Amino acid sequence: MENNTTNTTPATTTTTTSKPSNSRTVLLLMRVLTSLFLLIALILIVLTKETLDDDIYDHRDQPKIKFQDIHAYRYMISTIVIGFVYTLLQMALSIFTVATGNRVLNGDGGYKFDFYGDKIISYFLLSGSAAGFGASEDLQRLSDEIFDLPLISFFGKANASASLLLFGFIATAVASVFTSFALPKKAK
């Protein structure tokens, strides 16, 4: 009895497509969240203004207070704008990377740009948020105790903007953690 066994396996062709990793998707999500937080924070702080309503002033001469009158709020706006531009750039680079599987900035330089850029921008956003919270707290106490001016709405909007800026910092800090994971693997 002869045992002829032929082992035939069908030829398989595998096509590898570069599937985006979970870290790239989370990174893109963090960038989108950061841009949303910063955009809403910018809109809120720009719309922050109030007319002082007091019996001393007649209707023509009522003074108005705007965000531009407070230097800390101007600094907060500059941190929002710089952070927003950086986040849009990084978002575009992330979308390209997720869509094509290739990085625009190849090599060590790209990973270092992501790593150091995220670190610098995240702390820059944190400093803007802290400046906004500090100015709001001090000026609200001053306006309530010394000047007896009810500016609750004005400082409430500024605090809401500073809170969103803080959330933008958190999202950027999370993104910076993910870019730090890629750094030791790629840029040695």
C-alpha positions as CSV (number, residue, x, y, z in Angstrom):
1,M,0.0,0.0,0.0
2,E,1.5,3.2,-1.1
3,N,0.7,6.4,0.7
4,N,0.9,9.3,-1.6
5,T,0.2,12.5,0.1
6,T,0.5,15.6,-1.6
7,N,0.5,18.7,0.5
8,T,-1.0,21.4,-1.5
9,T,-1.6,24.8,-0.1
10,P,-3.2,27.4,-2.0
11,A,-1.1,30.4,-2.8
12,T,-2.1,33.3,-0.7
13,T,-1.2,36.8,-1.4
14,T,-1.3,39.2,1.5
15,T,-1.6,42.8,1.0
16,T,-0.4,44.9,3.8
17,T,-2.1,48.2,4.3
18,S,-0.8,50.5,6.9
19,K,-3.5,50.5,9.5
20,P,-3.3,53.5,11.8
21,S,-2.3,52.4,15.3
22,N,-4.4,53.2,18.3
23,S,-1.8,55.8,19.6
24,R,-2.1,57.7,16.3
25,T,-5.8,57.8,16.6
26,V,-5.8,58.9,20.2
27,L,-3.2,61.5,19.3
28,L,-5.5,62.8,16.5
29,L,-8.4,62.8,18.9
30,M,-6.4,64.9,21.5
31,R,-5.5,67.4,18.8
32,V,-9.1,67.8,17.7
33,L,-10.2,68.2,21.3
34,T,-7.5,70.8,21.9
35,S,-8.5,72.8,18.9
36,L,-12.1,72.8,19.9
37,F,-11.3,73.9,23.5
38,L,-9.1,76.6,22.2
39,L,-11.5,77.9,19.6
40,I,-14.4,78.1,22.1
41,A,-12.0,79.8,24.7
42,L,-11.0,82.3,22.1
43,I,-14.6,83.1,21.2
44,L,-15.5,83.5,24.9
45,I,-12.7,85.8,25.8
46,V,-13.1,88.0,22.7
47,L,-16.8,88.4,23.6
48,T,-16.0,89.4,27.2
49,K,-17.1,93.0,27.8
50,E,-19.4,94.8,30.1
51,T,-20.8,98.2,30.5
52,L,-20.6,99.6,33.9
53,D,-24.1,100.3,35.1
54,D,-24.0,102.9,37.8
55,D,-26.2,105.8,38.8
56,I,-23.2,108.1,38.7
57,Y,-22.8,107.8,34.9
58,D,-25.4,109.1,32.5
59,H,-26.3,106.9,29.6
60,R,-23.8,108.6,27.2
61,D,-20.7,108.3,29.4
62,Q,-21.1,104.8,30.9
63,P,-17.6,103.2,30.8
64,K,-17.1,99.9,29.2
65,I,-14.6,97.3,30.3
66,K,-13.3,94.9,27.7
67,F,-10.8,92.0,27.7
68,Q,-8.2,94.3,26.0
69,D,-8.2,96.5,29.1
70,I,-6.6,93.7,31.2
71,H,-3.0,92.6,30.2
72,A,-3.4,89.1,31.6
73,Y,-6.4,88.5,29.3
74,R,-4.3,89.7,26.3
75,Y,-1.6,87.3,27.3
76,M,-4.3,84.6,27.6
77,I,-5.5,85.4,24.0
78,S,-1.9,85.2,22.7
79,T,-1.5,81.7,24.3
80,I,-4.8,80.6,22.8
81,V,-3.9,81.8,19.3
82,I,-0.4,80.4,19.3
83,G,-1.7,77.1,20.7
84,F,-4.5,77.0,18.2
85,V,-2.1,77.5,15.2
86,Y,0.3,74.8,16.5
87,T,-2.6,72.4,17.1
88,L,-4.0,73.0,13.6
89,L,-0.5,72.3,12.2
90,Q,-0.1,69.1,14.2
91,M,-3.7,68.1,13.4
92,A,-3.0,68.4,9.7
93,L,0.2,66.3,10.1
94,S,-1.7,63.7,12.2
95,I,-4.5,63.4,9.6
96,F,-1.9,62.9,6.9
97,T,-0.2,60.2,9.0
98,V,-3.4,58.4,9.8
99,A,-4.7,58.6,6.3
100,T,-1.6,57.5,4.4
101,G,0.5,55.7,7.1
102,N,3.5,57.9,6.2
103,R,4.8,60.8,8.2
104,V,5.4,64.2,6.7
105,L,8.4,64.9,8.9
106,N,10.5,61.7,8.7
107,G,13.4,60.8,10.8
108,D,14.5,62.0,14.2
109,G,13.6,65.6,13.5
110,G,9.9,64.8,13.1
111,Y,9.6,62.9,16.4
112,K,11.6,65.6,18.2
113,F,9.4,68.3,16.8
114,D,6.3,66.5,18.0
115,F,7.8,65.8,21.4
116,Y,9.3,69.3,22.2
117,G,6.5,71.2,20.5
118,D,3.8,69.4,22.6
119,K,5.8,70.0,25.8
120,I,6.4,73.7,25.1
121,I,2.8,74.4,23.9
122,S,1.2,72.5,26.7
123,Y,3.0,74.5,29.4
124,F,2.4,77.7,27.4
125,L,-1.3,77.0,27.5
126,L,-1.1,76.3,31.2
127,S,0.5,79.6,31.9
128,G,-2.2,81.4,29.9
129,S,-4.9,79.7,31.9
130,A,-3.2,80.5,35.2
131,A,-2.8,84.2,34.2
132,G,-6.5,84.3,33.3
133,F,-7.7,82.7,36.5
134,G,-5.4,84.9,38.6
135,A,-6.4,88.1,37.0
136,S,-10.1,87.2,37.3
137,E,-9.8,86.4,40.9
138,D,-7.9,89.5,41.9
139,L,-9.9,91.9,39.8
140,Q,-13.2,90.5,40.8
141,R,-12.3,90.8,44.5
142,L,-11.1,94.4,43.8
143,S,-14.3,95.3,41.9
144,D,-16.5,93.9,44.6
145,E,-14.7,95.2,47.7
146,I,-13.2,98.5,46.7
147,F,-15.2,99.8,43.7
148,D,-18.5,98.1,44.5
149,L,-19.0,97.2,40.8
150,P,-20.9,94.0,40.0
151,L,-18.9,92.5,37.2
152,I,-19.9,88.9,37.8
153,S,-20.8,88.3,34.2
154,F,-17.5,89.7,32.9
155,F,-15.3,87.7,35.1
156,G,-17.5,84.6,34.7
157,K,-16.9,84.6,30.9
158,A,-13.2,85.2,31.5
159,N,-13.1,82.3,33.9
160,A,-15.0,80.1,31.5
161,S,-12.4,80.9,28.8
162,A,-9.5,80.2,31.2
163,S,-11.2,76.8,32.1
164,L,-11.4,75.8,28.5
165,L,-7.8,76.9,28.1
166,L,-7.0,74.6,31.0
167,F,-8.8,71.7,29.3
168,G,-6.8,72.5,26.2
169,F,-3.6,72.1,28.3
170,I,-4.8,68.7,29.6
171,A,-5.5,67.5,26.0
172,T,-2.2,68.7,24.8
173,A,-0.4,67.1,27.8
174,V,-2.1,63.8,27.0
175,A,-0.9,64.2,23.4
176,S,2.6,64.9,24.7
177,V,2.6,61.6,26.6
178,F,1.8,59.7,23.3
179,T,4.5,61.6,21.4
180,S,7.0,60.8,24.2
181,F,6.2,57.1,23.7
182,A,7.3,57.3,20.0
183,L,10.5,59.2,20.7
184,P,12.6,56.5,22.3
185,K,11.6,54.0,19.6
186,K,12.4,56.2,16.7
187,A,14.9,58.9,17.6
188,K,17.9,57.4,19.3
